[in-house]
Every structure is written in C-alpha cells, then in structure tokens.
Amino acid sequence: MGGPACVFYGAAEFSRDTDLALLASSENFSRLNKTLSDLDAHVIAVPPFEPRYLRKGHAVHFRCQHAEARGMRVDVMTKMRGVDSFPKLWSRRTTVSVHDSTIELMSLPDLV
C-alpha cells in the first residue's frame, strides 16, 4: 500500500518508507518478526512492537540497519482508518509478479 501502490497505478508519488498492513494473526506476527530480524529493523517510535497495539489500530515504525536496506523505514499496521477491514481489503487486492517475487498491493479504489 502507500507510495509503491501509487507508483504502480501511475501516480508520481515517491515514498521514503514501506507501509505494511497485515492480518493480526500469531502466524503473521511470527513471520514478520523473522523478517524484521533479517532486516535488523528496530522500533524508532512508540508504541512498542506488540500485537495489542496493532490490534488497537496503532502503527509501529521501524528503521532497518541491514547493509542492503540501511535507513529504510518500515511502518506496520493491522487497521487503517477510513477503509474496510483487512479481510475485505485482501479480497480486492492487486497481485503483481516481479522477477521471482509476488507483491500484493491495495486495490486502486481502496487506495484512493
């Protein structure tokens, strides 16, 4: 979602961070924790990275220290104001294949 989705749909938006929305499940938190560890990402603002804050609608902000992602900011959230619930957003997502990766983007109507 955010800047990368805007660019995909043709906007001249440049994002300096990566926004991630995820379904608040134990499995997803475990996978995200591993990824954040691989990126050597550290929380840079309150609240702490705990599921209870994400479930309340807070975003948690990280800064990556891994050599290939140094300085990149990652914002994680499970709820967003003004849009449908995650399951509804997921059902309308746009899937893009880039090289050997699959990227899931928020649909254009939901992004707008």
A tleap script that builds the chain and sets N, CA, C and O, in Angstrom:
source leaprc.protein.ff14SB
mol = sequence {
  NMET GLY GLY PRO ALA CYS VAL PHE TYR GLY
  ALA ALA GLU PHE SER ARG ASP THR ASP LEU
  ALA LEU LEU ALA SER SER GLU ASN PHE SER
  ARG LEU ASN LYS THR LEU SER ASP LEU ASP
  ALA HIE VAL ILE ALA VAL PRO PRO PHE GLU
  PRO ARG TYR LEU ARG LYS GLY HIE ALA VAL
  HIE PHE ARG CYS GLN HIE ALA GLU ALA ARG
  GLY MET ARG VAL ASP VAL MET THR LYS MET
  ARG GLY VAL ASP SER PHE PRO LYS LEU TRP
  SER ARG ARG THR THR VAL SER VAL HIE ASP
  SER THR ILE GLU LEU MET SER LEU PRO ASP
  LEU CVAL
}
set mol.1.N position { 0.846 -1.179 0.000 }
set mol.1.CA position { 0.000 0.000 0.000 }
set mol.1.C position { 0.882 1.229 0.000 }
set mol.1.O position { 2.104 1.097 -0.066 }
set mol.2.N position { 0.328 2.385 0.069 }
set mol.2.CA position { 1.114 3.602 0.133 }
set mol.2.C position { 1.814 3.943 -1.163 }
set mol.2.O position { 1.291 3.708 -2.252 }
set mol.3.N position { 3.019 4.508 -1.028 }
set mol.3.CA position { 3.785 5.001 -2.176 }
set mol.3.C position { 4.001 3.989 -3.283 }
set mol.3.O position { 3.738 4.308 -4.442 }
set mol.4.N position { 4.478 2.756 -2.977 }
set mol.4.CA position { 4.679 1.787 -4.061 }
set mol.4.C position { 3.399 1.488 -4.842 }
set mol.4.O position { 3.443 1.331 -6.062 }
set mol.5.N position { 2.265 1.408 -4.152 }
set mol.5.CA position { 0.996 1.184 -4.850 }
set mol.5.C position { 0.658 2.385 -5.724 }
set mol.5.O position { 0.199 2.213 -6.853 }
set mol.6.N position { 0.876 3.600 -5.222 }
set mol.6.CA position { 0.619 4.805 -6.022 }
set mol.6.C position { 1.442 4.780 -7.303 }
set mol.6.O position { 0.921 5.072 -8.380 }
set mol.7.N position { 2.712 4.437 -7.199 }
set mol.7.CA position { 3.579 4.382 -8.376 }
set mol.7.C position { 3.077 3.322 -9.344 }
set mol.7.O position { 3.038 3.564 -10.551 }
set mol.8.N position { 2.692 2.156 -8.846 }
set mol.8.CA position { 2.180 1.088 -9.704 }
set mol.8.C position { 0.968 1.560 -10.510 }
set mol.8.O position { 0.848 1.245 -11.694 }
set mol.9.N position { 0.073 2.314 -9.870 }
set mol.9.CA position { -1.134 2.784 -10.549 }
set mol.9.C position { -0.913 4.043 -11.373 }
set mol.9.O position { -1.851 4.529 -12.004 }
set mol.10.N position { 0.315 4.589 -11.386 }
set mol.10.CA position { 0.623 5.689 -12.279 }
set mol.10.C position { 0.782 7.048 -11.647 }
set mol.10.O position { 0.973 8.029 -12.365 }
set mol.11.N position { 0.711 7.149 -10.339 }
set mol.11.CA position { 0.893 8.448 -9.690 }
set mol.11.C position { 2.380 8.766 -9.582 }
set mol.11.O position { 3.219 7.865 -9.585 }
set mol.12.N position { 2.689 10.022 -9.491 }
set mol.12.CA position { 4.084 10.453 -9.372 }
set mol.12.C position { 4.452 10.582 -7.899 }
set mol.12.O position { 5.093 11.554 -7.500 }
set mol.13.N position { 4.060 9.633 -7.116 }
set mol.13.CA position { 4.325 9.631 -5.672 }
set mol.13.C position { 5.643 8.927 -5.403 }
set mol.13.O position { 5.897 7.851 -5.945 }
set mol.14.N position { 6.480 9.526 -4.572 }
set mol.14.CA position { 7.719 8.870 -4.171 }
set mol.14.C position { 7.642 8.631 -2.678 }
set mol.14.O position { 7.485 9.570 -1.898 }
set mol.15.N position { 7.750 7.398 -2.289 }
set mol.15.CA position { 7.649 7.040 -0.882 }
set mol.15.C position { 9.033 6.798 -0.300 }
set mol.15.O position { 9.891 6.188 -0.938 }
set mol.16.N position { 9.232 7.270 0.887 }
set mol.16.CA position { 10.516 7.058 1.562 }
set mol.16.C position { 10.415 5.973 2.622 }
set mol.16.O position { 11.328 5.789 3.427 }
set mol.17.N position { 9.292 5.255 2.614 }
set mol.17.CA position { 9.121 4.160 3.551 }
set mol.17.C position { 8.308 3.053 2.892 }
set mol.17.O position { 7.812 3.197 1.774 }
set mol.18.N position { 8.190 1.962 3.606 }
set mol.18.CA position { 7.365 0.849 3.151 }
set mol.18.C position { 6.299 0.626 4.208 }
set mol.18.O position { 6.604 0.361 5.371 }
set mol.19.N position { 5.040 0.736 3.790 }
set mol.19.CA position { 3.919 0.517 4.693 }
set mol.19.C position { 3.424 -0.906 4.508 }
set mol.19.O position { 3.167 -1.341 3.385 }
set mol.20.N position { 3.290 -1.627 5.612 }
set mol.20.CA position { 2.790 -2.996 5.562 }
set mol.20.C position { 1.517 -3.108 6.387 }
set mol.20.O position { 1.483 -2.706 7.550 }
set mol.21.N position { 0.486 -3.650 5.785 }
set mol.21.CA position { -0.735 -3.982 6.512 }
set mol.21.C position { -0.800 -5.489 6.586 }
set mol.21.O position { -0.611 -6.178 5.583 }
set mol.22.N position { -1.067 -6.000 7.769 }
set mol.22.CA position { -1.143 -7.446 7.890 }
set mol.22.C position { -2.332 -7.858 8.734 }
set mol.22.O position { -2.807 -7.112 9.590 }
set mol.23.N position { -2.797 -9.069 8.467 }
set mol.23.CA position { -3.851 -9.663 9.272 }
set mol.23.C position { -3.234 -10.016 10.618 }
set mol.23.O position { -2.184 -10.656 10.672 }
set mol.24.N position { -3.872 -9.608 11.691 }
set mol.24.CA position { -3.314 -9.783 13.039 }
set mol.24.C position { -3.481 -11.222 13.513 }
set mol.24.O position { -4.368 -11.524 14.311 }
set mol.25.N position { -2.627 -12.099 13.018 }
set mol.25.CA position { -2.630 -13.494 13.470 }
set mol.25.C position { -1.266 -13.834 14.056 }
set mol.25.O position { -0.270 -13.182 13.745 }
set mol.26.N position { -1.227 -14.852 14.899 }
set mol.26.CA position { 0.037 -15.280 15.507 }
set mol.26.C position { 1.047 -15.674 14.447 }
set mol.26.O position { 2.225 -15.332 14.550 }
set mol.27.N position { 0.592 -16.396 13.422 }
set mol.27.CA position { 1.488 -16.825 12.342 }
set mol.27.C position { 2.093 -15.627 11.632 }
set mol.27.O position { 3.295 -15.610 11.368 }
set mol.28.N position { 1.277 -14.621 11.317 }
set mol.28.CA position { 1.788 -13.436 10.626 }
set mol.28.C position { 2.773 -12.651 11.491 }
set mol.28.O position { 3.772 -12.140 10.983 }
set mol.29.N position { 2.495 -12.550 12.810 }
set mol.29.CA position { 3.432 -11.853 13.693 }
set mol.29.C position { 4.763 -12.584 13.748 }
set mol.29.O position { 5.817 -11.949 13.771 }
set mol.30.N position { 4.727 -13.910 13.770 }
set mol.30.CA position { 5.975 -14.688 13.781 }
set mol.30.C position { 6.764 -14.466 12.501 }
set mol.30.O position { 7.976 -14.257 12.543 }
set mol.31.N position { 6.079 -14.511 11.360 }
set mol.31.CA position { 6.750 -14.301 10.073 }
set mol.31.C position { 7.327 -12.887 9.986 }
set mol.31.O position { 8.448 -12.690 9.518 }
set mol.32.N position { 6.549 -11.912 10.442 }
set mol.32.CA position { 7.016 -10.529 10.405 }
set mol.32.C position { 8.211 -10.329 11.333 }
set mol.32.O position { 9.164 -9.641 10.967 }
set mol.33.N position { 8.176 -10.915 12.522 }
set mol.33.CA position { 9.309 -10.812 13.441 }
set mol.33.C position { 10.583 -11.348 12.813 }
set mol.33.O position { 11.646 -10.745 12.967 }
set mol.34.N position { 10.497 -12.474 12.104 }
set mol.34.CA position { 11.676 -13.034 11.443 }
set mol.34.C position { 12.178 -12.077 10.368 }
set mol.34.O position { 13.379 -11.829 10.265 }
set mol.35.N position { 11.266 -11.545 9.575 }
set mol.35.CA position { 11.655 -10.613 8.517 }
set mol.35.C position { 12.303 -9.357 9.091 }
set mol.35.O position { 13.326 -8.897 8.584 }
set mol.36.N position { 11.714 -8.807 10.136 }
set mol.36.CA position { 12.288 -7.613 10.765 }
set mol.36.C position { 13.663 -7.914 11.352 }
set mol.36.O position { 14.558 -7.069 11.313 }
set mol.37.N position { 13.827 -9.104 11.888 }
set mol.37.CA position { 15.133 -9.513 12.402 }
set mol.37.C position { 16.144 -9.608 11.263 }
set mol.37.O position { 17.279 -9.150 11.395 }
set mol.38.N position { 15.727 -10.207 10.138 }
set mol.38.CA position { 16.618 -10.311 8.968 }
set mol.38.C position { 17.042 -8.934 8.468 }
set mol.38.O position { 18.167 -8.754 8.003 }
set mol.39.N position { 16.138 -7.970 8.565 }
set mol.39.CA position { 16.428 -6.602 8.128 }
set mol.39.C position { 17.168 -5.792 9.196 }
set mol.39.O position { 17.539 -4.641 8.964 }
set mol.40.N position { 17.377 -6.398 10.361 }
set mol.40.CA position { 17.973 -5.705 11.501 }
set mol.40.C position { 17.197 -4.410 11.756 }
set mol.40.O position { 17.775 -3.333 11.906 }
set mol.41.N position { 15.859 -4.553 11.801 }
set mol.41.CA position { 14.962 -3.403 11.973 }
set mol.41.C position { 14.668 -3.185 13.448 }
set mol.41.O position { 14.438 -4.132 14.200 }
set mol.42.N position { 14.679 -1.918 13.847 }
set mol.42.CA position { 14.458 -1.549 15.239 }
set mol.42.C position { 13.328 -0.532 15.321 }
set mol.42.O position { 13.208 0.343 14.463 }
set mol.43.N position { 12.504 -0.651 16.355 }
set mol.43.CA position { 11.412 0.300 16.578 }
set mol.43.C position { 12.015 1.678 16.802 }
set mol.43.O position { 12.952 1.836 17.585 }
set mol.44.N position { 11.464 2.688 16.101 }
set mol.44.CA position { 12.014 4.045 16.221 }
set mol.44.C position { 11.054 5.023 16.885 }
set mol.44.O position { 11.400 6.185 17.098 }
set mol.45.N position { 9.851 4.561 17.212 }
set mol.45.CA position { 8.888 5.449 17.862 }
set mol.45.C position { 7.940 4.601 18.696 }
set mol.45.O position { 7.902 3.379 18.550 }
set mol.46.N position { 7.192 5.231 19.549 }
set mol.46.CA position { 6.190 4.496 20.326 }
set mol.46.C position { 5.004 4.222 19.425 }
set mol.46.O position { 4.776 4.998 18.497 }
set mol.47.N position { 4.250 3.187 19.636 }
set mol.47.CA position { 4.311 2.224 20.730 }
set mol.47.C position { 5.304 1.104 20.430 }
set mol.47.O position { 5.832 1.015 19.322 }
set mol.48.N position { 5.556 0.247 21.430 }
set mol.48.CA position { 6.426 -0.905 21.179 }
set mol.48.C position { 5.753 -1.872 20.204 }
set mol.48.O position { 4.542 -1.815 19.996 }
set mol.49.N position { 6.544 -2.746 19.618 }
set mol.49.CA position { 6.020 -3.725 18.667 }
set mol.49.C position { 5.388 -4.881 19.427 }
set mol.49.O position { 6.041 -5.874 19.748 }
set mol.50.N position { 4.113 -4.724 19.701 }
set mol.50.CA position { 3.334 -5.750 20.389 }
set mol.50.C position { 1.982 -5.847 19.697 }
set mol.50.O position { 1.393 -4.834 19.320 }
set mol.51.N position { 1.493 -7.082 19.531 }
set mol.51.CA position { 0.201 -7.267 18.838 }
set mol.51.C position { -0.938 -6.433 19.419 }
set mol.51.O position { -1.810 -5.978 18.678 }
set mol.52.N position { -0.941 -6.229 20.727 }
set mol.52.CA position { -2.065 -5.499 21.339 }
set mol.52.C position { -2.171 -4.069 20.809 }
set mol.52.O position { -3.277 -3.550 20.663 }
set mol.53.N position { -1.042 -3.428 20.521 }
set mol.53.CA position { -1.086 -2.068 19.987 }
set mol.53.C position { -1.546 -2.064 18.531 }
set mol.53.O position { -2.315 -1.193 18.123 }
set mol.54.N position { -1.083 -3.023 17.759 }
set mol.54.CA position { -1.518 -3.107 16.363 }
set mol.54.C position { -3.017 -3.389 16.281 }
set mol.54.O position { -3.712 -2.814 15.442 }
set mol.55.N position { -3.513 -4.265 17.142 }
set mol.55.CA position { -4.948 -4.590 17.135 }
set mol.55.C position { -5.806 -3.396 17.534 }
set mol.55.O position { -6.976 -3.324 17.158 }
set mol.56.N position { -5.235 -2.454 18.294 }
set mol.56.CA position { -5.954 -1.226 18.667 }
set mol.56.C position { -5.971 -0.219 17.527 }
set mol.56.O position { -6.719 0.757 17.580 }
set mol.57.N position { -5.153 -0.440 16.487 }
set mol.57.CA position { -5.123 0.484 15.365 }
set mol.57.C position { -3.891 1.357 15.297 }
set mol.57.O position { -3.801 2.229 14.432 }
set mol.58.N position { -2.931 1.142 16.195 }
set mol.58.CA position { -1.683 1.907 16.153 }
set mol.58.C position { -0.768 1.357 15.064 }
set mol.58.O position { -0.813 0.164 14.760 }
set mol.59.N position { 0.043 2.198 14.488 }
set mol.59.CA position { 1.109 1.766 13.579 }
set mol.59.C position { 2.394 1.707 14.391 }
set mol.59.O position { 2.605 2.493 15.314 }
set mol.60.N position { 3.249 0.754 14.025 }
set mol.60.CA position { 4.555 0.645 14.667 }
set mol.60.C position { 5.605 0.924 13.595 }
set mol.60.O position { 5.537 0.373 12.496 }
set mol.61.N position { 6.570 1.774 13.913 }
set mol.61.CA position { 7.538 2.263 12.939 }
set mol.61.C position { 8.925 1.692 13.234 }
set mol.61.O position { 9.368 1.658 14.382 }
set mol.62.N position { 9.604 1.242 12.166 }
set mol.62.CA position { 10.923 0.630 12.277 }
set mol.62.C position { 11.910 1.321 11.342 }
set mol.62.O position { 11.519 1.923 10.342 }
set mol.63.N position { 13.196 1.225 11.681 }
set mol.63.CA position { 14.278 1.669 10.796 }
set mol.63.C position { 15.204 0.466 10.629 }
set mol.63.O position { 15.620 -0.151 11.610 }
set mol.64.N position { 15.524 0.138 9.367 }
set mol.64.CA position { 16.357 -1.028 9.051 }
set mol.64.C position { 17.834 -0.670 9.121 }
set mol.64.O position { 18.238 0.432 8.748 }
set mol.65.N position { 18.634 -1.615 9.603 }
set mol.65.CA position { 20.075 -1.418 9.716 }
set mol.65.C position { 20.877 -2.391 8.847 }
set mol.65.O position { 22.097 -2.263 8.743 }
set mol.66.N position { 20.204 -3.359 8.224 }
set mol.66.CA position { 20.903 -4.307 7.354 }
set mol.66.C position { 21.576 -3.534 6.225 }
set mol.66.O position { 21.022 -2.553 5.730 }
set mol.67.N position { 22.765 -3.968 5.815 }
set mol.67.CA position { 23.550 -3.239 4.812 }
set mol.67.C position { 22.775 -2.979 3.522 }
set mol.67.O position { 22.950 -1.928 2.905 }
set mol.68.N position { 21.922 -3.916 3.103 }
set mol.68.CA position { 21.191 -3.747 1.842 }
set mol.68.C position { 19.889 -2.965 2.004 }
set mol.68.O position { 19.205 -2.696 1.017 }
set mol.69.N position { 19.544 -2.603 3.220 }
set mol.69.CA position { 18.313 -1.842 3.452 }
set mol.69.C position { 18.540 -0.725 4.466 }
set mol.69.O position { 17.586 -0.199 5.039 }
set mol.70.N position { 19.791 -0.369 4.685 }
set mol.70.CA position { 20.130 0.601 5.732 }
set mol.70.C position { 19.349 1.902 5.581 }
set mol.70.O position { 19.330 2.528 4.521 }
set mol.71.N position { 18.710 2.279 6.675 }
set mol.71.CA position { 17.966 3.527 6.712 }
set mol.71.C position { 16.519 3.417 6.252 }
set mol.71.O position { 15.730 4.333 6.483 }
set mol.72.N position { 16.156 2.310 5.602 }
set mol.72.CA position { 14.784 2.165 5.127 }
set mol.72.C position { 13.828 2.133 6.316 }
set mol.72.O position { 14.091 1.470 7.319 }
set mol.73.N position { 12.736 2.846 6.193 }
set mol.73.CA position { 11.716 2.856 7.241 }
set mol.73.C position { 10.609 1.904 6.850 }
set mol.73.O position { 10.199 1.858 5.690 }
set mol.74.N position { 10.124 1.143 7.819 }
set mol.74.CA position { 9.012 0.223 7.624 }
set mol.74.C position { 7.951 0.567 8.657 }
set mol.74.O position { 8.239 0.627 9.852 }
set mol.75.N position { 6.718 0.792 8.196 }
set mol.75.CA position { 5.591 1.067 9.076 }
set mol.75.C position { 4.639 -0.118 8.996 }
set mol.75.O position { 4.249 -0.529 7.903 }
set mol.76.N position { 4.263 -0.670 10.146 }
set mol.76.CA position { 3.410 -1.857 10.208 }
set mol.76.C position { 2.101 -1.498 10.887 }
set mol.76.O position { 2.089 -0.824 11.917 }
set mol.77.N position { 0.996 -1.953 10.302 }
set mol.77.CA position { -0.317 -1.722 10.899 }
set mol.77.C position { -1.247 -2.890 10.576 }
set mol.77.O position { -1.021 -3.629 9.617 }
set mol.78.N position { -2.288 -3.048 11.381 }
set mol.78.CA position { -3.291 -4.074 11.123 }
set mol.78.C position { -4.665 -3.465 10.855 }
set mol.78.O position { -5.557 -4.138 10.339 }
set mol.79.N position { -4.830 -2.208 11.201 }
set mol.79.CA position { -6.084 -1.489 10.961 }
set mol.79.C position { -5.742 -0.128 10.389 }
set mol.79.O position { -4.735 0.481 10.752 }
set mol.80.N position { -6.599 0.343 9.484 }
set mol.80.CA position { -6.409 1.670 8.916 }
set mol.80.C position { -7.736 2.413 8.952 }
set mol.80.O position { -8.781 1.851 8.622 }
set mol.81.N position { -7.691 3.660 9.347 }
set mol.81.CA position { -8.916 4.457 9.385 }
set mol.81.C position { -9.393 4.761 7.968 }
set mol.81.O position { -8.597 5.030 7.068 }
set mol.82.N position { -10.689 4.713 7.797 }
set mol.82.CA position { -11.284 5.123 6.528 }
set mol.82.C position { -11.331 4.052 5.457 }
set mol.82.O position { -11.742 4.332 4.331 }
set mol.83.N position { -10.923 2.836 5.775 }
set mol.83.CA position { -11.003 1.741 4.807 }
set mol.83.C position { -11.645 0.525 5.468 }
set mol.83.O position { -11.802 0.471 6.687 }
set mol.84.N position { -12.009 -0.440 4.643 }
set mol.84.CA position { -12.623 -1.665 5.152 }
set mol.84.C position { -11.634 -2.475 5.981 }
set mol.84.O position { -10.455 -2.133 6.073 }
set mol.85.N position { -12.122 -3.538 6.575 }
set mol.85.CA position { -11.291 -4.446 7.359 }
set mol.85.C position { -10.275 -5.149 6.464 }
set mol.85.O position { -10.443 -5.216 5.246 }
set mol.86.N position { -9.227 -5.668 7.081 }
set mol.86.CA position { -8.168 -6.331 6.318 }
set mol.86.C position { -8.712 -7.445 5.423 }
set mol.86.O position { -8.335 -7.493 4.251 }
set mol.87.N position { -9.583 -8.352 5.910 }
set mol.87.CA position { -10.074 -9.412 5.018 }
set mol.87.C position { -10.759 -8.880 3.755 }
set mol.87.O position { -10.610 -9.458 2.678 }
set mol.88.N position { -11.502 -7.791 3.883 }
set mol.88.CA position { -12.149 -7.210 2.704 }
set mol.88.C position { -11.121 -6.586 1.768 }
set mol.88.O position { -11.211 -6.741 0.550 }
set mol.89.N position { -10.140 -5.877 2.337 }
set mol.89.CA position { -9.080 -5.298 1.504 }
set mol.89.C position { -8.311 -6.396 0.783 }
set mol.89.O position { -7.986 -6.260 -0.397 }
set mol.90.N position { -8.021 -7.474 1.486 }
set mol.90.CA position { -7.255 -8.586 0.909 }
set mol.90.C position { -8.017 -9.215 -0.253 }
set mol.90.O position { -7.412 -9.602 -1.252 }
set mol.91.N position { -9.324 -9.320 -0.131 }
set mol.91.CA position { -10.117 -9.947 -1.203 }
set mol.91.C position { -10.114 -9.105 -2.478 }
set mol.91.O position { -10.378 -9.627 -3.561 }
set mol.92.N position { -9.818 -7.806 -2.362 }
set mol.92.CA position { -9.818 -6.905 -3.526 }
set mol.92.C position { -8.413 -6.500 -3.964 }
set mol.92.O position { -8.268 -5.631 -4.823 }
set mol.93.N position { -7.388 -7.104 -3.397 }
set mol.93.CA position { -6.003 -6.697 -3.661 }
set mol.93.C position { -5.624 -6.901 -5.126 }
set mol.93.O position { -6.298 -7.617 -5.866 }
set mol.94.N position { -4.542 -6.260 -5.519 }
set mol.94.CA position { -3.930 -6.446 -6.829 }
set mol.94.C position { -2.642 -7.225 -6.618 }
set mol.94.O position { -1.821 -6.855 -5.779 }
set mol.95.N position { -2.459 -8.305 -7.376 }
set mol.95.CA position { -1.268 -9.138 -7.260 }
set mol.95.C position { -0.368 -8.878 -8.457 }
set mol.95.O position { -0.809 -8.929 -9.605 }
set mol.96.N position { 0.903 -8.599 -8.173 }
set mol.96.CA position { 1.879 -8.281 -9.211 }
set mol.96.C position { 3.054 -9.245 -9.062 }
set mol.96.O position { 3.522 -9.493 -7.950 }
set mol.97.N position { 3.527 -9.784 -10.178 }
set mol.97.CA position { 4.722 -10.625 -10.164 }
set mol.97.C position { 5.899 -9.817 -10.677 }
set mol.97.O position { 5.834 -9.222 -11.753 }
set mol.98.N position { 6.976 -9.799 -9.901 }
set mol.98.CA position { 8.200 -9.094 -10.276 }
set mol.98.C position { 9.352 -10.075 -10.089 }
set mol.98.O position { 9.652 -10.499 -8.973 }
set mol.99.N position { 9.986 -10.422 -11.192 }
set mol.99.CA position { 11.056 -11.423 -11.172 }
set mol.99.C position { 10.498 -12.700 -10.555 }
set mol.99.O position { 9.545 -13.267 -11.087 }
set mol.100.N position { 11.059 -13.157 -9.463 }
set mol.100.CA position { 10.582 -14.376 -8.806 }
set mol.100.C position { 9.740 -14.089 -7.576 }
set mol.100.O position { 9.522 -14.982 -6.757 }
set mol.101.N position { 9.266 -12.864 -7.432 }
set mol.101.CA position { 8.512 -12.475 -6.243 }
set mol.101.C position { 7.084 -12.100 -6.601 }
set mol.101.O position { 6.795 -11.671 -7.719 }
set mol.102.N position { 6.201 -12.270 -5.634 }
set mol.102.CA position { 4.820 -11.832 -5.762 }
set mol.102.C position { 4.608 -10.697 -4.775 }
set mol.102.O position { 4.973 -10.806 -3.604 }
set mol.103.N position { 4.022 -9.615 -5.248 }
set mol.103.CA position { 3.757 -8.450 -4.414 }
set mol.103.C position { 2.263 -8.217 -4.396 }
set mol.103.O position { 1.615 -8.176 -5.442 }
set mol.104.N position { 1.720 -8.066 -3.201 }
set mol.104.CA position { 0.297 -7.801 -3.022 }
set mol.104.C position { 0.115 -6.321 -2.724 }
set mol.104.O position { 0.703 -5.800 -1.776 }
set mol.105.N position { -0.694 -5.646 -3.527 }
set mol.105.CA position { -0.936 -4.207 -3.369 }
set mol.105.C position { -2.398 -3.948 -3.070 }
set mol.105.O position { -3.278 -4.703 -3.485 }
set mol.106.N position { -2.641 -2.886 -2.355 }
set mol.106.CA position { -4.016 -2.450 -2.115 }
set mol.106.C position { -4.641 -2.102 -3.466 }
set mol.106.O position { -3.974 -1.539 -4.333 }
set mol.107.N position { -5.914 -2.434 -3.643 }
set mol.107.CA position { -6.598 -2.123 -4.898 }
set mol.107.C position { -6.669 -0.603 -5.074 }
set mol.107.O position { -6.610 0.149 -4.101 }
set mol.108.N position { -6.795 -0.175 -6.308 }
set mol.108.CA position { -6.838 1.264 -6.589 }
set mol.108.C position { -8.007 1.951 -5.877 }
set mol.108.O position { -7.792 2.991 -5.255 }
set mol.109.N position { -9.245 1.415 -5.940 }
set mol.109.CA position { -10.329 2.097 -5.219 }
set mol.109.C position { -10.087 2.192 -3.708 }
set mol.109.O position { -10.442 3.190 -3.082 }
set mol.110.N position { -9.483 1.151 -3.127 }
set mol.110.CA position { -9.211 1.206 -1.688 }
set mol.110.C position { -8.093 2.188 -1.375 }
set mol.110.O position { -8.128 2.852 -0.338 }
set mol.111.N position { -7.117 2.290 -2.240 }
set mol.111.CA position { -6.002 3.219 -2.046 }
set mol.111.C position { -6.508 4.657 -2.089 }
set mol.111.O position { -6.116 5.488 -1.270 }
set mol.112.N position { -7.378 4.938 -3.048 }
set mol.112.CA position { -7.925 6.291 -3.202 }
set mol.112.C position { -8.825 6.597 -2.034 }
set mol.112.O position { -9.392 7.687 -1.961 }
savepdb mol mol.pdb
quit
